[in-house]
Amino acid sequence: MGTLTTRVFNNGNSQAVRIPAEFRLDTDRVSISRNEDGDLVIHPLPAQRGTALMQTLQALSEVDDAFVAALEAEQRSSLPVQEREVL
């Protein structure tokens, strides 16, 4: 790929660079640094999509089965029996 000229604009108190479609990044995070020549270098980081969900699912899989059974038993015993008319 060659070099393209693009726009720099303000986004709040930060500057942003419009990345043309030809350079689209398939990630939601990047690292940015300045090299010894003063050029800005952008490196895509692995996408973090779904990380929180995966961490929660892993934590849930580690929950003690006896604890879950005790919670379910308590819930069943605490529900009042409903009186209904016979059909």
N, CA, C and O atoms as CSV, one atom per row, in Angstrom:
chain,resi,resn,atom,element,x,y,z
A,1,MET,N,N,0.835,-1.181,0.000
A,1,MET,CA,C,0.000,0.000,0.000
A,1,MET,C,C,0.876,1.239,0.000
A,1,MET,O,O,1.945,1.269,0.611
A,2,GLY,N,N,0.416,2.228,-0.675
A,2,GLY,CA,C,1.158,3.474,-0.759
A,2,GLY,C,C,0.848,4.406,0.392
A,2,GLY,O,O,0.351,3.987,1.437
A,3,THR,N,N,1.147,5.661,0.185
A,3,THR,CA,C,0.918,6.697,1.187
A,3,THR,C,C,-0.288,7.521,0.780
A,3,THR,O,O,-0.429,7.874,-0.391
A,4,LEU,N,N,-1.159,7.831,1.726
A,4,LEU,CA,C,-2.328,8.671,1.479
A,4,LEU,C,C,-2.272,9.889,2.383
A,4,LEU,O,O,-1.705,9.830,3.474
A,5,THR,N,N,-2.848,10.978,1.940
A,5,THR,CA,C,-2.989,12.169,2.774
A,5,THR,C,C,-4.393,12.151,3.353
A,5,THR,O,O,-5.353,11.841,2.647
A,6,THR,N,N,-4.521,12.481,4.631
A,6,THR,CA,C,-5.819,12.470,5.290
A,6,THR,C,C,-5.935,13.674,6.202
A,6,THR,O,O,-5.050,14.530,6.221
A,7,ARG,N,N,-7.006,13.746,6.949
A,7,ARG,CA,C,-7.329,14.895,7.768
A,7,ARG,C,C,-7.009,14.656,9.240
A,7,ARG,O,O,-7.138,13.540,9.743
A,8,VAL,N,N,-6.590,15.720,9.922
A,8,VAL,CA,C,-6.446,15.734,11.377
A,8,VAL,C,C,-7.517,16.692,11.889
A,8,VAL,O,O,-7.692,17.778,11.337
A,9,PHE,N,N,-8.232,16.298,12.938
A,9,PHE,CA,C,-9.283,17.166,13.477
A,9,PHE,C,C,-9.313,17.043,14.990
A,9,PHE,O,O,-8.759,16.104,15.563
A,10,ASN,N,N,-9.972,18.010,15.633
A,10,ASN,CA,C,-10.096,17.999,17.089
A,10,ASN,C,C,-11.319,17.185,17.483
A,10,ASN,O,O,-12.379,17.271,16.864
A,11,ASN,N,N,-11.137,16.398,18.528
A,11,ASN,CA,C,-12.207,15.598,19.102
A,11,ASN,C,C,-12.149,15.838,20.600
A,11,ASN,O,O,-11.417,15.149,21.311
A,12,GLY,N,N,-12.913,16.808,21.085
A,12,GLY,CA,C,-12.793,17.219,22.484
A,12,GLY,C,C,-11.458,17.895,22.685
A,12,GLY,O,O,-11.107,18.807,21.936
A,13,ASN,N,N,-10.703,17.461,23.689
A,13,ASN,CA,C,-9.375,18.023,23.952
A,13,ASN,C,C,-8.271,17.246,23.249
A,13,ASN,O,O,-7.090,17.529,23.455
A,14,SER,N,N,-8.634,16.277,22.427
A,14,SER,CA,C,-7.646,15.444,21.734
A,14,SER,C,C,-7.692,15.714,20.239
A,14,SER,O,O,-8.646,16.293,19.719
A,15,GLN,N,N,-6.646,15.283,19.570
A,15,GLN,CA,C,-6.641,15.299,18.115
A,15,GLN,C,C,-6.970,13.901,17.623
A,15,GLN,O,O,-6.647,12.908,18.274
A,16,ALA,N,N,-7.609,13.837,16.482
A,16,ALA,CA,C,-7.941,12.553,15.866
A,16,ALA,C,C,-7.499,12.593,14.409
A,16,ALA,O,O,-7.437,13.657,13.792
A,17,VAL,N,N,-7.199,11.436,13.880
A,17,VAL,CA,C,-6.789,11.311,12.490
A,17,VAL,C,C,-7.811,10.435,11.783
A,17,VAL,O,O,-8.128,9.343,12.254
A,18,ARG,N,N,-8.325,10.905,10.662
A,18,ARG,CA,C,-9.237,10.093,9.863
A,18,ARG,C,C,-8.405,9.039,9.150
A,18,ARG,O,O,-7.483,9.360,8.400
A,19,ILE,N,N,-8.741,7.780,9.394
A,19,ILE,CA,C,-8.021,6.679,8.749
A,19,ILE,C,C,-8.833,6.258,7.529
A,19,ILE,O,O,-9.973,5.816,7.672
A,20,PRO,N,N,-8.270,6.387,6.341
A,20,PRO,CA,C,-9.001,6.002,5.124
A,20,PRO,C,C,-9.344,4.510,5.122
A,20,PRO,O,O,-8.688,3.705,5.783
A,21,ALA,N,N,-10.377,4.169,4.371
A,21,ALA,CA,C,-10.859,2.782,4.314
A,21,ALA,C,C,-9.764,1.808,3.897
A,21,ALA,O,O,-9.765,0.652,4.321
A,22,GLU,N,N,-8.839,2.264,3.075
A,22,GLU,CA,C,-7.757,1.387,2.614
A,22,GLU,C,C,-6.860,0.926,3.761
A,22,GLU,O,O,-6.180,-0.095,3.655
A,23,PHE,N,N,-6.863,1.691,4.861
A,23,PHE,CA,C,-6.029,1.370,6.022
A,23,PHE,C,C,-6.877,0.946,7.223
A,23,PHE,O,O,-6.417,0.998,8.363
A,24,ARG,N,N,-8.105,0.530,6.964
A,24,ARG,CA,C,-9.024,0.167,8.054
A,24,ARG,C,C,-8.375,-0.842,8.993
A,24,ARG,O,O,-7.706,-1.777,8.553
A,25,LEU,N,N,-8.583,-0.640,10.300
A,25,LEU,CA,C,-8.040,-1.528,11.326
A,25,LEU,C,C,-9.163,-2.421,11.841
A,25,LEU,O,O,-10.262,-1.939,12.113
A,26,ASP,N,N,-8.899,-3.696,11.975
A,26,ASP,CA,C,-9.888,-4.633,12.487
A,26,ASP,C,C,-9.653,-4.838,13.982
A,26,ASP,O,O,-9.376,-5.948,14.436
A,27,THR,N,N,-9.768,-3.759,14.727
A,27,THR,CA,C,-9.545,-3.790,16.172
A,27,THR,C,C,-10.229,-2.591,16.791
A,27,THR,O,O,-10.628,-1.665,16.085
A,28,ASP,N,N,-10.369,-2.601,18.111
A,28,ASP,CA,C,-10.950,-1.450,18.791
A,28,ASP,C,C,-9.917,-0.702,19.629
A,28,ASP,O,O,-10.259,0.256,20.323
A,29,ARG,N,N,-8.656,-1.133,19.570
A,29,ARG,CA,C,-7.589,-0.459,20.324
A,29,ARG,C,C,-6.302,-0.470,19.516
A,29,ARG,O,O,-6.038,-1.399,18.753
A,30,VAL,N,N,-5.503,0.582,19.698
A,30,VAL,CA,C,-4.187,0.673,19.064
A,30,VAL,C,C,-3.201,1.217,20.080
A,30,VAL,O,O,-3.588,1.866,21.051
A,31,SER,N,N,-1.917,0.946,19.848
A,31,SER,CA,C,-0.875,1.636,20.608
A,31,SER,C,C,-0.273,2.656,19.655
A,31,SER,O,O,-0.173,2.415,18.452
A,32,ILE,N,N,0.126,3.793,20.202
A,32,ILE,CA,C,0.707,4.848,19.383
A,32,ILE,C,C,2.016,5.279,20.024
A,32,ILE,O,O,2.094,5.454,21.240
A,33,SER,N,N,3.035,5.447,19.207
A,33,SER,CA,C,4.350,5.870,19.709
A,33,SER,C,C,4.988,6.784,18.676
A,33,SER,O,O,4.519,6.896,17.543
A,34,ARG,N,N,6.044,7.420,19.084
A,34,ARG,CA,C,6.800,8.286,18.188
A,34,ARG,C,C,8.179,7.673,18.039
A,34,ARG,O,O,8.839,7.394,19.040
A,35,ASN,N,N,8.629,7.455,16.803
A,35,ASN,CA,C,9.948,6.857,16.587
A,35,ASN,C,C,11.043,7.921,16.655
A,35,ASN,O,O,10.761,9.100,16.869
A,36,GLU,N,N,12.290,7.496,16.472
A,36,GLU,CA,C,13.432,8.414,16.607
A,36,GLU,C,C,13.418,9.533,15.566
A,36,GLU,O,O,14.043,10.573,15.772
A,37,ASP,N,N,12.713,9.332,14.452
A,37,ASP,CA,C,12.598,10.381,13.431
A,37,ASP,C,C,11.458,11.353,13.723
A,37,ASP,O,O,11.286,12.344,13.014
A,38,GLY,N,N,10.679,11.068,14.769
A,38,GLY,CA,C,9.550,11.925,15.117
A,38,GLY,C,C,8.238,11.504,14.481
A,38,GLY,O,O,7.216,12.161,14.678
A,39,ASP,N,N,8.253,10.410,13.717
A,39,ASP,CA,C,7.027,9.927,13.077
A,39,ASP,C,C,6.144,9.209,14.094
A,39,ASP,O,O,6.639,8.518,14.984
A,40,LEU,N,N,4.835,9.382,13.952
A,40,LEU,CA,C,3.898,8.635,14.783
A,40,LEU,C,C,3.714,7.253,14.178
A,40,LEU,O,O,3.544,7.108,12.968
A,41,VAL,N,N,3.751,6.239,15.035
A,41,VAL,CA,C,3.600,4.855,14.591
A,41,VAL,C,C,2.402,4.268,15.331
A,41,VAL,O,O,2.336,4.312,16.560
A,42,ILE,N,N,1.461,3.720,14.574
A,42,ILE,CA,C,0.251,3.128,15.146
A,42,ILE,C,C,0.303,1.620,14.943
A,42,ILE,O,O,0.476,1.137,13.823
A,43,HIS,N,N,0.151,0.874,16.051
A,43,HIS,CA,C,0.136,-0.593,15.994
A,43,HIS,C,C,-1.220,-1.087,16.490
A,43,HIS,O,O,-1.624,-0.748,17.602
A,44,PRO,N,N,-1.931,-1.880,15.687
A,44,PRO,CA,C,-3.192,-2.460,16.159
A,44,PRO,C,C,-2.930,-3.419,17.320
A,44,PRO,O,O,-1.962,-4.179,17.307
A,45,LEU,N,N,-3.797,-3.372,18.313
A,45,LEU,CA,C,-3.735,-4.309,19.437
A,45,LEU,C,C,-4.840,-5.346,19.241
A,45,LEU,O,O,-5.825,-5.072,18.555
A,46,PRO,N,N,-4.693,-6.514,19.825
A,46,PRO,CA,C,-5.754,-7.520,19.702
A,46,PRO,C,C,-7.083,-6.949,20.191
A,46,PRO,O,O,-7.129,-6.248,21.202
A,47,ALA,N,N,-8.136,-7.244,19.486
A,47,ALA,CA,C,-9.459,-6.725,19.834
A,47,ALA,C,C,-9.853,-7.187,21.229
A,47,ALA,O,O,-9.612,-8.334,21.605
A,48,GLN,N,N,-10.457,-6.290,21.988
A,48,GLN,CA,C,-10.890,-6.586,23.351
A,48,GLN,C,C,-12.381,-6.896,23.412
A,48,GLN,O,O,-12.954,-7.001,24.496
A,49,ARG,N,N,-13.000,-7.040,22.257
A,49,ARG,CA,C,-14.439,-7.293,22.224
A,49,ARG,C,C,-14.766,-8.586,22.965
A,49,ARG,O,O,-14.180,-9.634,22.693
A,50,GLY,N,N,-15.696,-8.504,23.891
A,50,GLY,CA,C,-16.146,-9.688,24.594
A,50,GLY,C,C,-15.274,-10.113,25.762
A,50,GLY,O,O,-15.552,-11.136,26.387
A,51,THR,N,N,-14.224,-9.359,26.077
A,51,THR,CA,C,-13.327,-9.752,27.163
A,51,THR,C,C,-14.061,-9.788,28.498
A,51,THR,O,O,-13.901,-10.734,29.269
A,52,ALA,N,N,-14.868,-8.758,28.774
A,52,ALA,CA,C,-15.598,-8.714,30.044
A,52,ALA,C,C,-16.569,-9.880,30.144
A,52,ALA,O,O,-16.699,-10.496,31.202
A,53,LEU,N,N,-17.248,-10.183,29.053
A,53,LEU,CA,C,-18.173,-11.314,29.054
A,53,LEU,C,C,-17.440,-12.619,29.321
A,53,LEU,O,O,-17.899,-13.438,30.117
A,54,MET,N,N,-16.308,-12.816,28.666
A,54,MET,CA,C,-15.543,-14.049,28.869
A,54,MET,C,C,-15.044,-14.159,30.311
A,54,MET,O,O,-15.059,-15.248,30.884
A,55,GLN,N,N,-14.602,-13.046,30.903
A,55,GLN,CA,C,-14.139,-13.069,32.290
A,55,GLN,C,C,-15.283,-13.438,33.228
A,55,GLN,O,O,-15.092,-14.208,34.169
A,56,THR,N,N,-16.472,-12.892,32.974
A,56,THR,CA,C,-17.633,-13.202,33.805
A,56,THR,C,C,-18.021,-14.667,33.668
A,56,THR,O,O,-18.315,-15.330,34.663
A,57,LEU,N,N,-18.023,-15.173,32.441
A,57,LEU,CA,C,-18.361,-16.587,32.233
A,57,LEU,C,C,-17.356,-17.511,32.904
A,57,LEU,O,O,-17.736,-18.544,33.455
A,58,GLN,N,N,-16.077,-17.150,32.863
A,58,GLN,CA,C,-15.063,-17.964,33.533
A,58,GLN,C,C,-15.275,-17.941,35.043
A,58,GLN,O,O,-15.129,-18.967,35.707
A,59,ALA,N,N,-15.619,-16.770,35.590
A,59,ALA,CA,C,-15.861,-16.667,37.027
A,59,ALA,C,C,-17.082,-17.498,37.419
A,59,ALA,O,O,-17.080,-18.162,38.456
A,60,LEU,N,N,-18.116,-17.459,36.591
A,60,LEU,CA,C,-19.317,-18.240,36.889
A,60,LEU,C,C,-19.050,-19.734,36.830
A,60,LEU,O,O,-19.648,-20.499,37.587
A,61,SER,N,N,-18.173,-20.155,35.954
A,61,SER,CA,C,-17.882,-21.584,35.850
A,61,SER,C,C,-17.115,-22.085,37.066
A,61,SER,O,O,-17.050,-23.290,37.309
A,62,GLU,N,N,-16.536,-21.164,37.829
A,62,GLU,CA,C,-15.772,-21.547,39.014
A,62,GLU,C,C,-16.618,-21.541,40.286
A,62,GLU,O,O,-16.119,-21.865,41.364
A,63,VAL,N,N,-17.916,-21.168,40.166
A,63,VAL,CA,C,-18.799,-21.127,41.331
A,63,VAL,C,C,-19.037,-22.558,41.814
A,63,VAL,O,O,-19.232,-23.474,41.015
A,64,ASP,N,N,-19.016,-22.730,43.118
A,64,ASP,CA,C,-19.187,-24.044,43.735
A,64,ASP,C,C,-20.595,-24.592,43.473
A,64,ASP,O,O,-21.585,-23.905,43.722
A,65,ASP,N,N,-20.682,-25.818,42.976
A,65,ASP,CA,C,-21.970,-26.442,42.669
A,65,ASP,C,C,-22.842,-26.584,43.916
A,65,ASP,O,O,-24.062,-26.441,43.834
A,66,ALA,N,N,-22.237,-26.862,45.060
A,66,ALA,CA,C,-23.006,-26.997,46.301
A,66,ALA,C,C,-23.637,-25.660,46.682
A,66,ALA,O,O,-24.762,-25.626,47.179
A,67,PHE,N,N,-22.931,-24.577,46.455
A,67,PHE,CA,C,-23.450,-23.242,46.748
A,67,PHE,C,C,-24.661,-22.949,45.864
A,67,PHE,O,O,-25.669,-22.431,46.343
A,68,VAL,N,N,-24.564,-23.274,44.593
A,68,VAL,CA,C,-25.671,-23.055,43.664
A,68,VAL,C,C,-26.869,-23.905,44.071
A,68,VAL,O,O,-28.001,-23.423,44.047
A,69,ALA,N,N,-26.639,-25.153,44.441
A,69,ALA,CA,C,-27.730,-26.035,44.868
A,69,ALA,C,C,-28.408,-25.483,46.119
A,69,ALA,O,O,-29.633,-25.534,46.228
A,70,ALA,N,N,-27.630,-24.958,47.060
A,70,ALA,CA,C,-28.200,-24.379,48.280
A,70,ALA,C,C,-29.047,-23.153,47.951
A,70,ALA,O,O,-30.118,-22.976,48.532
A,71,LEU,N,N,-28.594,-22.317,47.044
A,71,LEU,CA,C,-29.381,-21.147,46.643
A,71,LEU,C,C,-30.697,-21.563,45.992
A,71,LEU,O,O,-31.744,-20.983,46.278
A,72,GLU,N,N,-30.646,-22.560,45.122
A,72,GLU,CA,C,-31.864,-23.032,44.461
A,72,GLU,C,C,-32.839,-23.630,45.467
A,72,GLU,O,O,-34.044,-23.401,45.369
A,73,ALA,N,N,-32.331,-24.393,46.433
A,73,ALA,CA,C,-33.195,-24.998,47.457
A,73,ALA,C,C,-33.843,-23.913,48.306
A,73,ALA,O,O,-35.026,-24.009,48.632
A,74,GLU,N,N,-33.094,-22.896,48.663
A,74,GLU,CA,C,-33.637,-21.789,49.464
A,74,GLU,C,C,-34.716,-21.054,48.688
A,74,GLU,O,O,-35.741,-20.677,49.256
A,75,GLN,N,N,-34.498,-20.849,47.409
A,75,GLN,CA,C,-35.484,-20.149,46.592
A,75,GLN,C,C,-36.775,-20.963,46.500
A,75,GLN,O,O,-37.869,-20.406,46.598
A,76,ARG,N,N,-36.652,-22.270,46.313
A,76,ARG,CA,C,-37.844,-23.124,46.222
A,76,ARG,C,C,-38.622,-23.116,47.538
A,76,ARG,O,O,-39.853,-23.084,47.529
A,77,SER,N,N,-37.922,-23.144,48.658
A,77,SER,CA,C,-38.603,-23.203,49.953
A,77,SER,C,C,-39.200,-21.859,50.354
A,77,SER,O,O,-40.110,-21.825,51.182
A,78,SER,N,N,-38.726,-20.771,49.804
A,78,SER,CA,C,-39.221,-19.460,50.215
A,78,SER,C,C,-40.389,-18.969,49.369
A,78,SER,O,O,-40.983,-17.939,49.690
A,79,LEU,N,N,-40.731,-19.673,48.305
A,79,LEU,CA,C,-41.851,-19.253,47.474
A,79,LEU,C,C,-43.155,-19.713,48.113
A,79,LEU,O,O,-43.307,-20.894,48.426
A,80,PRO,N,N,-44.107,-18.785,48.312
A,80,PRO,CA,C,-45.382,-19.183,48.926
A,80,PRO,C,C,-46.224,-19.999,47.941
A,80,PRO,O,O,-46.156,-19.809,46.727
A,81,VAL,N,N,-47.006,-20.898,48.498
A,81,VAL,CA,C,-47.911,-21.698,47.684
A,81,VAL,C,C,-49.121,-20.834,47.375
A,81,VAL,O,O,-49.703,-20.234,48.278
A,82,GLN,N,N,-49.500,-20.768,46.114
A,82,GLN,CA,C,-50.633,-19.938,45.725
A,82,GLN,C,C,-51.925,-20.744,45.802
A,82,GLN,O,O,-51.999,-21.886,45.348
A,83,GLU,N,N,-52.942,-20.114,46.390
A,83,GLU,CA,C,-54.272,-20.721,46.446
A,83,GLU,C,C,-55.019,-20.281,45.190
A,83,GLU,O,O,-55.087,-19.088,44.892
A,84,ARG,N,N,-55.579,-21.242,44.451
A,84,ARG,CA,C,-56.314,-20.919,43.228
A,84,ARG,C,C,-57.648,-21.664,43.214
A,84,ARG,O,O,-57.814,-22.715,43.834
A,85,GLU,N,N,-58.577,-21.077,42.487
A,85,GLU,CA,C,-59.873,-21.729,42.326
A,85,GLU,C,C,-59.729,-22.926,41.395
A,85,GLU,O,O,-58.898,-22.932,40.486
A,86,VAL,N,N,-60.539,-23.920,41.637
A,86,VAL,CA,C,-60.547,-25.101,40.786
A,86,VAL,C,C,-61.251,-24.735,39.487
A,86,VAL,O,O,-62.267,-24.040,39.504
A,87,LEU,N,N,-60.724,-25.193,38.378
A,87,LEU,CA,C,-61.348,-24.901,37.079
A,87,LEU,C,C,-62.493,-25.798,36.775
A,87,LEU,O,O,-63.114,-25.670,35.719
